[in-house]
Amino acid sequence: MQTFSLDELTSLAASPLVGTLPDDGGLSGAFRGSVCTDSRQIKSGVVYLALKGERFDGHRFVKNALDCGAALAVVEASQVESLLKVCQGPLLPVPDTLKYYQGLARLARRRHKPFVIGITGSSGKTTTKEMCFAVFSASAGKVVHKSAANENNEIGVPKTILSMPENTDFLIVEMGMRGLGQIDELASTAEPNLGIITGAGSTHIELLGSRENIAKAKCELFAHIDPCSGFAICGDFSPLLKEAAARVFTGRVCDYDGEGLEVRNITAAGTSFSLGSEEFFVQAHGDFLLRDAWCAVKAGLSAGLTPETIRQGLSNWRAVEGRGNVIATGSGLTLIDESYNANPDSVRCAVESMLASEAYEGKRKIIVLGKMAELGDFTEALHRELGSWLKTKAIDCLVTVGAEAGMIASEAGGAAFEVVPCADQDEAHRRLRETISQGDCIMVKGSHSANLEALVRRLEQVVGD
């Protein structure tokens, strides 16, 4: 956890404290405090920072934070006058509390100088983050810190940096986006030594309008990497990404398609592959997950880890819940839980991984798909495009849930496998109960807003009936 002196806090703010100062010397020159943005988690001596957004305003809780023991509150200057009517302070006024929060994170990053790995991409960034964490964690005596859960936005990135231990050696930062300029904002906060773009697909096309803009937005990460000493890695270096990267980065980009891996052996447990003379193993199947694993291996090599360390770390990686974790039941039914999120690229990844896995050979393969969100005007076209792609795949049954996913079913009509469009989860649950049998493999995937994790839980219960 990062702490700051009073001099550091006021220097970054470029303004003095206002309001009544404590008379116990608590804010003397010896003061050091950590920063908290949640008034419910305030402990004595911490610095409360009042963030605000479209649906919340931390300034409403300044008095409560100070009453609970906060040493001071960082607030926007425009709020000081009204706040001093309800509390005595001390308050540290700044123009923008979010920018100040990011500035504190940047200060901490520069102070401790960890090796920073920044990761973004239309799909696979969380999996790649977790694979990188497994790889770097195998490095003896090194402290590794990563983005928690899905904290990959303008608040989550500084939170990740400020929560790292003082002696962090490797900092792995996931970076999400909703529009142009947002990766730039995150990368300027984290200042990565190494950047990974897993790929630029159609996620967020609703907000960005085109795949060209998506590629441009992703490459904002590369713009913050030193072309001489830094490293740029791309798991799917499409022509659009190449063009966008060339405009902002003059260093060398490690490209999977140009220097990828060679698959050695596929078993039920996972895949063995080689890079040059070195062989590695990952508990995963299919091209998309192997690209994520390749990114993690290349990141480790670029940062100076030995092949043996990387080999040991990657073999320890396990899928995150809702992102491809496998639930095996006593009756032999296998559930692949991909319910956390979905976009056209990640659905293809999940299907290909399922079909490539020897673990599911001889099993009936049932795909359950919900809607893919944030596609805007491209919603119908991309759902139908996915249905057309699925039509040629060696699956046994496709079940769709909801109106948007129904367009996938419509386009897959006439396939060699059974297609079952369902209006809602209740119908999908009923139809699946009618069709599944012992030994089947069922993959469930949809955008988070489809809430298909509830269907996964219900399917788990079916087994025990």
N, C-alpha and C positions, 0 to 999 in steps of 0.2 A: 504494500500500500504506500503510495507516494504522499509525502508531507511537505509543507511549505512554511517558510518563515514569514513573519509579518512584513519584513522588507521585500521579500519576493512577491507577496500578494499585492502590496500597495504599488510597487514599481511597475508590475504588469498592468495594473489598473490605471496608473498615471494619475492617481488621486488619493487624498488622505481619507481616513475614517471620518465619519460624521456621526452625530448622536453622542450619547453618554458612554464614556469608556469605563470599564470596570475599575474599581479602586483597590483591587487586590493584586495588581501587577500581572494579571493573567495574560495581558497582551504586551508584555515587555519584550525586549530584544531576544530573550531566550525562547519565545513562543514558536512552536512548530505544530501545525495541524493538518489533518487530512481533509478532503473535500467531499461533501455529501449533498446530493441533489434531492433526496427523499426525506422530507421532514419527519416521517414515521420511524426513521432509522437513526435519528440524531442521538449522539452520545456527547457527554461533556467534553468540551474543548475542540470539537470539530468545527469546520467552516461550512456553513450552509449556503449553497448556491441556488438561487431562485431562477430556474429555467421556466420558460413559458412557450406554449405552442398553440395550435388551433383549438385544442380541447382541454388545455390545462394552463394554469398560471401559478407557479410556485410562490409568487409574491403574496398570495392569500395565506400562506403558512409561515411567513417570516416570524411573526410574533410567537407562534407556537414553537418554532425551532429555537428561538432565543430563550424562551421560557424553559425549554427542555435541556438547556445547557450549551447550546452552540456558542462558540467564542465570538463569532461575528457572522453577519450575513452579507453575501455579495448580491447586490440588487441592481436593477437598471436605474440610471440616474433619474429618469422620468418618474420613478415611483417613490423617490426618497421623501418628498414633502408629505405625501399621504401616509406613508409608513410611519413617519415620526409622530403622527397624531395618535397612533395606537401602540407604539413601542418606543423604547428609549434608544435602541441600537445596542452595540455599534453596527453601523452599516458601511459597506464599502461600495460606493457607486461606480458603475461601469456603463459604457454606452450600450452594450449588448452582452447579456450574460452567457449566451451560447458561444459567441466568439471568444469570450474570456475563458470559458471552460475549455475550449479547444486550444487556446493559448497556453493554459496551464499544462495541458497534456503535451504540447510541443516542448515546453520548458523541461518537463520531466524526461521526455525522450532524449533531448539534447544533453541533459545533465548526466544520464546514466549510460547513454550510447549502446543500447542493445542492438543486436543484428535484427533488423525488422524485415519480415516477410509479409508483403501485402498481397491479398488474394481477391480477385473478382471474377465475374463470368456470368453468363446467362443461366448456366446450370452447372452443378458440380462443385461450386465454391466451398460449401460447407463440408462435403466429403473430402475435398482436397485439403482444407484446413485441418481436418481431423487426421488425415494421413500424414500431413507435415508434422503435426504435433506428435504423433507416434514415432516418426523418424527422428526428430530432434530430441525427443525425450529419452532416446536410447543413448544419447551422448553423455558419458559418465562425468559427473560433477558439474554439469551445466543446468542452469535454471531456465525453464521454458514456460512462457505464459501465452495464452491464446484468448481470442474473443469467446465469451461465454454465450451459449445458446445462439440466438439470432441477433446479437447486439452488433449490428454492422452498419448503422446509420450515423448521422451527424452527432447524435448523442452517445450511441453505443461505442463508437471508436475512441473518443476521449475517455469514456468510462473504462474501456479495456486498458488503455495506457496508464491511467491513474490508479488502477487496481493491481498493476504488476508489482511484484516484490522489488525491493531496492536493488537486489543483485541479479536481476534478470539478464540472461545472456542472449536468449532468442525470444523475440516477440512476434507472434503470428496473428495478423490482423485481417479479419474478413471484412470486405467492403461491398455493401450493396448500393443500389441506386434506384432512383425513380425518374431521373431526367439528366439532361446535360449539365455539367458543372458540379455534380454531386460527388463523383469520384475524385475530382480535382480538390474539392473541399476536404475530403477524408484523407487523401494522400498528402496534402499539405500539412495535415495534423500529424500523421504517423511518420512521414518522411522515410519511406521504405528503402532498404538497401537492395532488395530483390522484389520483383513484381511478377505475379502469375496471373495470366488471363486464361481461364479454362476454355473460353470460347465466347462467341457473340452470336446468339441465336435470336429468337423472336420475343423473348421475355421483355415486358415493359414497352412493347411496340405501340400500345395504346397511348402512352405519354410521349414517346420519342418519334413516332410517325413513320420511321423507316429503319431497315436493317443498317443502312449507312450511318444513321445517327447513333444507333446502338453501338456499332463498332467504334465510332468516334468517342462516345462516352466512356467505353471500357478503356480505351487507350489513354485516357487522362491519367491512369495509373502510371504508365510508362513515362509520361512527361515529367514525373517527379523522381525518376531514377537517374543517377549519375551515369552517363554513357561510357565513362572510362572505368569506373570502379564498381558499378552496379551490375545487376543481372536481370534480364527479361526472359520470361519463359511463357510459352503459349501452347496449350494443349490442342487447340484446333485453330491453326493459323490460316483462316480463310482469306481469299483475295481482298475482301473488305477490311479485315483486320490488318493485313499487310499494308494496305494503302494508308489506313488511319495511323498505324504505328510509325510508318516512315516519315510522317509529317511532324512527329513530336519526339522521336527517339532515334539517335544516330548510332547507338551501340548495337551489339549483336543480339539477335533474338534466338533463343533455343526453341526450335520448332519440332513438335512431335512428328509431323508428316515428313520432315526433312531428316530427322535423326531419331526415329522412334525405336521402339523395343521389338524384340523377336520373341514370340510365344514359344515356350519350350514344352510345357506340359499342362494339360487341363485335367483336374480331378474334381471329385465332389467337394473337396475341401477348399479349392481355389485354383489360382493360376500361377505357374512358374514362368518367368520371362527373363530375358537377358538384355543388358545394355553393354555392348562391347564384349569384354571377357567376363563381366560380372553377372551373376545370376541372382534373381530376387524372387520372393513369393509373396502373394497377397491373397487374402481370403475374399476374392471377388472374381466375377466372370464378366466377359463382354468388353467390347472395344472402349466404350465410354468410361467405365470404371478403371480400365487399364491406362487410359489417358490421364486420369486423376493420379493414379499411382506413379506414372512416369513423371508427372509434374513434381510430386513429392520427392522422388529419387533425384531428379535434376536439381531441385532446391537444396537438398542435402549435400550433393557433390559441389555445387556452387559455393556453399557456405563453408566448405572445407571438411565436412564429415567423411569418415572412411567408409568404403563400401560395406565393411562388416557391420559398422554401426547402423547404417541405413538398412541393411538386410535384416538385422535384428528388430529394428523399430517398425519397419513396414509389416513384418510378420505378426506384430502385436496389434495391428489395427483391426477394429470391429466396427460394423455399421452402426450409425446412430439411430435411435428409435424413430420410426416414421420415415426413415430414409433408406429403406432396403433391408431392415433387420428381419431376420427369418424367425418365425414362430412355429416350431414343430410340436404337434399335439400327439397325445397318446394313441390316437386312432390311426396315425399315419398321415393325417391331413397336414399340409404345409401352407402357412400363410406368409406371404411376402408383404410386409407393411411398408408401403411407399406413400402413406396418406398425408405426409406433412405438406407437400406442395407438388405442383405439376405445371409444366409448360411443354410445348411441342417437342423440344429437344430432350428434356428429361424423361418424358414418356418413352420416346424411342430408346433412350439409354436403358431404361428399366426393362423394357420388353426384350431388347437384344441380350441383356445380361441374363435374363431368365431363360431365354432360348439357348444360350451358349453354355449354361451350367450343366455339367454332368450330374449334379446332385438331383436334377429333376428329370433325368432320362426315364422314360417309361411311365411317367405320370401324366394324367390329363392336365392340360394347362389352361386355366381360366383367368382371363384378364377382366378386372372390374375397374371402370374408368368414370370419374366424375368430371366436372367442368374444368377447363383451364382458364383462369381469370386474367385480367389486365391485358386483354388482347384488343379491346376497343373495336374499331371498325373492321379489324381483321378476324374477329371472333369466329364468324361462320366459315370463312375461307380456311383458317388454320385447323379448325375442328374437322372439317370435311377432308382436308389434305391428310390429316392423321388417319382418318378412317380408310382412305384410299391406300395409304402405306400399310396399314394393318391387314388389309385384305389378302395380301400374299404371304402372310406370316403363318408359321406352323403351330398355331394355337388351336384349342379345341372348342373354346367358347368365349365370346365377348359379351360382357354385361355392361351397359351404360346406365348412369344414374343422373336424372335431371334432363331438362330441355336442351341445354347447350351440348352436353355429352351425347344426347340423342342424335345430333348431327354426325357424330363419329359413326354411330350405329347405322345411320341412313346410308352413308357413303360406303360402309363395309358390307352392305347388303349384297347377297349373291356369292359371298365367300364360301369356301369349303367348310368352314366352321359355323357353329350356331351363333346367331346374333340375337341378343335379348335386350331391347331398350326398355328401361324402367322409368317411371315418372318420379320416383323418390326412393329413399333408403328402405322404407317398409316393403315396397314391392320388390326391390332388389334382394332384400333379405329373404323374402318368401320364395322367390324364384330360385335363388341359390340353394336354399334348403331342399328344394325339389330336385335339383340337378346334381349336387355334389355327392361324392361317395368316397369311401376310404381310399387313401393314397393320392387324392387329387392335390394339385398345387394351385393356389389362388393368389394372384397379385392384385392389390388394391391401391389405386393411385388417383389423386385429384388435387386440385388447388386447396389450400388451407381452408378457404371459405366454404368448401363443399362439405367439410366436417366428416370426412370418410373414416377418420379414426374411430368414430362411434360404430361404424359398420364393422370394422376390424374386431372391435371388442365383442360385438354381437356374434360374429362368426366364430370367435374363440369359444363362446358359450355353447354354440351349436354342437361342438365336439363332445361336450359333456352330457348331452341329452340322453 
